[in-house]
Amino acid sequence: MKDREALLAKARQALQWDTLLEALAGRTVSAMGAERCRALPLAETLEEARALLRETAEMAALEAGGEGFPLSHFPDLRPIVERAAKGAPLQTVDCRDLSVVLGLVSDVLRYLNRRKDEAPALSAIAAGLDDLPQLKRTIDRCVDHEGNIRESATPELRDLTHQANAYKQKIRTKLDAILGSSRFADLLQEQYFAQRENRYVVPVKAERKSEVPGIVHDVSASGATVFIEPRELVDLNNQIKEADLAVEREVRRILQDLTQQVAVHADALRADLELLGRFDCLRAKASLGHLLGASDPVLNADGHIRLKQARHPLLVLSRLQTQEPIVANDIDLGESVRVLVISGPNTGGKTVTLKIVGLFALMARAGLQLTCVPGSAMAFFPEVYADIGDAQDLTKDLSSFSAHMTDMIALLRSASPGALVLLDEPVTSTDPAEGAALAEALLARLAERRFTVVATTHYNSLKALTQSRPGFANASVEFNIATLSPTYRLILGMPGGSSAIDIAGRLGMHGDILDEAVRLVDRKERAVEQLMEELQETRRKLDEDARRVAALLTEAESAARTQKALAASQAETEKEIRQTARRKITDELLKARAEVQSVLDELKADKKLVKARAAKERLAAIEGAMQAQSAQAGDYRPVEELQAGDRVEVINLGAVGVLLESPAGRKRVKVRMGEKEVSVPVADLSGLAGQTAEAVPRPSGPRKKTGAGDALARSGEAATVVDVRGKTAEEAKEALVARLDQALLDGVPVVRIIHGHGTGRLKQVLRAYLAESPYVSAFRPGERAEGGDGVTLVQLK
C-alpha cells in the first residue's frame, strides 16, 4: 500500500499535476476555493467522474449564459466559527464577515432556484446551503457594513450613547469658553484642545504651567507645551469616562449574545463555507476550461482513448501570452490496443504526448474539461503510474537503471488491473541489447496484467512488437528530412526513426564525426532506420497531399455554394426588378385611369357623352401602350397569343390565375383564381411567359348563380352589382357613380343596385341621380325574383 501511494504521488509529480492545480487555484476568488483546488479530489469510480464533469459543464454553461454565478470574494471564517463554538467572543468585523457570507449564500440559493432545470447537479449541491435569515437579520441590526456596532443595536446602547455624547458636548462647550477667556489667553500655546488618555486637555506653555491648576497628562516632544486637564474639567471627564465604560459593557454584551447565536448555528455555517468553497472551485474549473478552449470528453470504462486535436494544457497556458501556435494531435487507442509504442527523434514530442495522456486521465477524474475538441473519448483509469525522467537517487545509493527497476518492481507488485502506465524510454542506462530484451518482456507482462501502457522508445525491437504480439500498436513523432527538424505531429500506426545522426548534424556536430558515425553504425540497423525515415517522409507527403485535397475540396464546395447563392440572388434580383417595373407600369396605368375618371367626372355636369366615350377610347389606347411596356419588362406574353389553360396576371388586382377561355374576339373572359372563377376584362390581362397550366379542370357540380345573374339571364349580359345598404345617401351616391364609371369603361351594359326598402330615402336619391345621369339609357325596379323594389336595374348607354 505504501509503495502504491508513493508511485501514484511520483506519477502526479512527473506529470506536473500540482502545476496545473496551481493554475486552477489562480482562477478562484477565495482562499477556501484555492485550498480546495490545490487538494482537488480524484474520482474513484466512473460514475463519480461523470458526475464531476456534469457539475463543471453546468457551471460552464451558466457562466457562458451572460449572468454569471453570483460568487464574489469571501473570507475563510472557519476559525471564527470554531472560536464562537468554544464560547470566545467575536469581534464586530467577524460578525460583519459572517453577514457577508450569509448574503452570498442567499444569492446563490436564489440564483440556482431559478435554474433548477438547466443546472440540476449544482442545484443538488445547493440543497445543503442554509442562509440562516434570522441570524443575518440579527447581525445586520447590530453591526453595519463597515464592521461597527450600530447605535440602534439595543435601546440600552442608544440611551448610553446619547448620554455619553451629551457629556462630550457639555465639556466641549466649557472648553470653548476656556479657550476664549482672557484668563487663558496668555497661558495657552495655541487656541485648541486635545485628548490624552481619552481625557480632554488644553496646551499650556511650559513656563506658565503652574498658573493652571489641574492634572498634567503629556508633554510635547520639544518640551515647550504641557497638556493639562484643568481642574474645572475633571468632573466632566470622569462622567465621560464612566459613560464610555458603560457603552463598552453594552457592546460586549451584544457581541457575546451574537457569539452565542453563531455558536448555535456553527454546523450550518461550516457547511455553508465548505459549499461556497466548492462552488468557487467549480467556477474556477469552468473558467480554466474556457481559458484553455477545453471541452467535455465522453468517459468510458473500456480503456478506449480517442482524443481529437489534443493539446498539453500546461503548454497552452504557457503560450497564452506569446500566442505561439501549438501543434495539436489525434491520439487513438482502440479497445483492442493495450500497449502504444511511440518512437521518433529526440525533442520531437514523444514525452509531451505521454504527459498529455497521463494528465487527461487525472483531469477526467477531477472533473476538469480536456484541451481537445468536442466529441473526444477518454477512458477512466482508477490509477495512473508514470516513470518519466531520471529516477537516480543518490541518497539511496541508486543509479538511474537501479531506480527505474525498483519502481517497475513496485509497480508490478502494487498496481491494480485497468491502471494506466506511462513509460518514458523504459530500461535504458544499460546494455542496449539487454535493455531492449528486458523492456520487451516488461511491456508484455504489463499487457498480460490488463494495464493500458503508453511507452516511448528508441529500441527497434520494441517497434517490431506490433508484428508479433496482439494488442500492440505503433505511433511516431514526425521528422522532416528536408529541414532536419521535428514537426511535433503524431503519426498513428507507423514507427519512427531516431534520426540521431541527422539531429546531431543540425545541431552543429563536425561532418567528419558524422561520417565516421555513419560508417560505424550497423548496416542493418541503418537500413531499417533509413527505411522508417523514408516511410515517414512518404506518409508526411501523403498527409500533406490529403490536407491539400481536403482544402481544395472544401474550397470548391464553398465556391459552389457561393455560386449557387449568387445565382439565386441574381435570379431574385431580376425577379424584383421585373416586379418593380411591373408595379411601376401598373401604377402608371391606374394613374391614367384616374385621370380619365377625373375627366368623366367633369363631363357629368354638361352630359356630353361623346367626350366621355372619347376619353374611354383614350384610356383604352393608354392601356394598350402600358401592356406593350409590360411585355417588354420580361416574363409576359401578349394577350393575342394566350389560350385557355395559360397562366395570366390580372393587372388591376395584382393576382395570378388560369385563363379558362380564349380571349380572341371577347371583351371579357373567365379566369380561375384559387377555387373561384371570375369574369375580367381582357384589357386587364397579361400572359405570364413560359407558364401554362397542365389542365383546366371544370368546377364540379352546378354553379350557383347570384341574384344579379338570374336577373340579367334574359338579356344574356353580365352584370355589376353595387350594394349600398347601410350607407348614407351621399355615400351611396358616391359608390354608385364610381361603379357606373367602372362599368362603362369595362363595357358592362347592366348594373344592379341593391338599396333595400328602409324609409325609401336611399332609393329616391339614387333614382333621381339615375334620371339625370348621361351614362344611363334606362333603369327599372327589380322584379319579384330579382329583389323587388329593393333593387334597381340600370341599363347603360
Stockholm file with secondary structure:
# STOCKHOLM 1.0

chainA/1-797         MKDREALLAKARQALQWDTLLEALAGRTVSAMGAERCRALPLAETLEEARALLRETAEMAALEAGGEGFPLSHFPDLRPIVERAAKGAPLQTVDCRDLSVVLGLVSDVLRYLNRRKDEAPALSAIAAGLDDLPQLKRTIDRCVDHEGNIRESATPELRDLTHQANAYKQKIRTKLDAILGSSRFADLLQEQYFAQRENRYVVPVKAERKSEVPGIVHDVSASGATVFIEPRELVDLNNQIKEADLAVEREVRRILQDLTQQVAVHADALRADLELLGRFDCLRAKASLGHLLGASDPVLNADGHIRLKQARHPLLVLSRLQTQEPIVANDIDLGESVRVLVISGPNTGGKTVTLKIVGLFALMARAGLQLTCVPGSAMAFFPEVYADIGDAQDLTKDLSSFSAHMTDMIALLRSASPGALVLLDEPVTSTDPAEGAALAEALLARLAERRFTVVATTHYNSLKALTQSRPGFANASVEFNIATLSPTYRLILGMPGGSSAIDIAGRLGMHGDILDEAVRLVDRKERAVEQLMEELQETRRKLDEDARRVAALLTEAESAARTQKALAASQAETEKEIRQTARRKITDELLKARAEVQSVLDELKADKKLVKARAAKERLAAIEGAMQAQSAQAGDYRPVEELQAGDRVEVINLGAVGVLLESPAGRKRVKVRMGEKEVSVPVADLSGLAGQTAEAVPRPSGPRKKTGAGDALARSGEAATVVDVRGKTAEEAKEALVARLDQALLDGVPVVRIIHGHGTGRLKQVLRAYLAESPYVSAFRPGERAEGGDGVTLVQLK
#=GR chainA/1-797 SS CHHHHHHHHHHHHHTTHHHHHHHHHTTCSSHHHHHHHHTCCCCSSHHHHHHHHHHHHHHHHHHHTSSCCCCCCCCCCHHHHHHHHTTCCCCHHHHHHHHHHHHHHHHHHHHHHTTTTTCHHHHHHHTTCCCCHHHHHHHHHHBCTTSCBCTTSSHHHHHHHHHHHHHHHHHHHHHHHHHHSSSSTTTBSSSCCEEETTEEEEEEEGGGGGGSCEEEEEECTTSSEEEEEEGGGHHHHHHHHHHHHHHHHHHHHHHHHHHHHHHHTHHHHHHHHHHHHHHHHHHHHHHHHHHHTCBCCEEESSCCEEEEEECCHHHHHHTTTTCCCCCCEEEEECTTCCEEEEECCTTSSHHHHHHHHHHHHHHHHHTCCBSSCTTCEEECCSCEEEECSCCCBGGGTBCHHHHHHHHHHHHHHHCCTTCEEEEESCSCSSCHHHHHHHHHHHHHHHHHTTCEEEEECCCHHHHTHHHHSTTEEEEEEEEETTTTEEEEEEEETCCCCCCHHHHHHHTTCCHHHHHHHHHHSCHHHHHHHHHHHHHHHHHHHHHHHHHHHHHHHHHHHHHHHHHHHHHHHHHHHHHHHHHHHHHHHHHHHHHHHHHHHHHHHHHTTTTCHHHHHHHHHHHHHHHHHHHHHHHHTSSEECGGGCCTTEEEEETTTTEEEEECSCCTTCSEEEEEETTEEEEEEGGGEEEEEEEECSCCCCCSSCCCCCHHHHHHTTTTCCEEEEECTTCCHHHHHHHHHHHHHHHHHHTCCEEEEECCSTTSHHHHHHHHHHHHCTTEEEEEECCGGGTGGGEEEEEEC
#=GC SS_cons         CHHHHHHHHHHHHHTTHHHHHHHHHTTCSSHHHHHHHHTCCCCSSHHHHHHHHHHHHHHHHHHHTSSCCCCCCCCCCHHHHHHHHTTCCCCHHHHHHHHHHHHHHHHHHHHHHTTTTTCHHHHHHHTTCCCCHHHHHHHHHHBCTTSCBCTTSSHHHHHHHHHHHHHHHHHHHHHHHHHHSSSSTTTBSSSCCEEETTEEEEEEEGGGGGGSCEEEEEECTTSSEEEEEEGGGHHHHHHHHHHHHHHHHHHHHHHHHHHHHHHHTHHHHHHHHHHHHHHHHHHHHHHHHHHHTCBCCEEESSCCEEEEEECCHHHHHHTTTTCCCCCCEEEEECTTCCEEEEECCTTSSHHHHHHHHHHHHHHHHHTCCBSSCTTCEEECCSCEEEECSCCCBGGGTBCHHHHHHHHHHHHHHHCCTTCEEEEESCSCSSCHHHHHHHHHHHHHHHHHTTCEEEEECCCHHHHTHHHHSTTEEEEEEEEETTTTEEEEEEEETCCCCCCHHHHHHHTTCCHHHHHHHHHHSCHHHHHHHHHHHHHHHHHHHHHHHHHHHHHHHHHHHHHHHHHHHHHHHHHHHHHHHHHHHHHHHHHHHHHHHHHHHHHHHHHTTTTCHHHHHHHHHHHHHHHHHHHHHHHHTSSEECGGGCCTTEEEEETTTTEEEEECSCCTTCSEEEEEETTEEEEEEGGGEEEEEEEECSCCCCCSSCCCCCHHHHHHTTTTCCEEEEECTTCCHHHHHHHHHHHHHHHHHHTCCEEEEECCSTTSHHHHHHHHHHHHCTTEEEEEECCGGGTGGGEEEEEEC
//
